[in-house]
Amino acid sequence: MNPTKFWNSIAEIKNANKARGHFWFSDDTMRFFRSKIHGEVIGGKYFVHSIQYGDDHPRQYKFSWVNQDASIGTDQRTWPSVREVKYYLNDVVAAKEPVAREGNQ
């Protein structure tokens, strides 16, 4: 049995994601979605980020998780603030609840 990988930092995740040929953190992807990473890793695999689809749209706060192969899964729900996403994730981590997998990159 392969133990679950726990990630220590966003930098570690970015490096692993790129090394595996994934593009979630590439400059082009981050620029296209106007993505921002908010804070560090939560619970060894989750992180909070936001996207914005143009100046006329509000920033959307979301969370993603890192899979064993360093691909990124993203929950499609949005929250109105970083704080609210972090509250939700802290509850998930505390309860050790699985998060629905919506997609990988």
Secondary structure, 3 states (H helix, E strand, C coil): CCCCCCCCCHHHHHHHHHHCCCCCCCHHHHHHCCCEEEEEEECCCEEEEEECCCCCCCCEEEEEEECCCCCEEECCCCECCHHHHHHHHHHHHHHCCCCCCCCEC
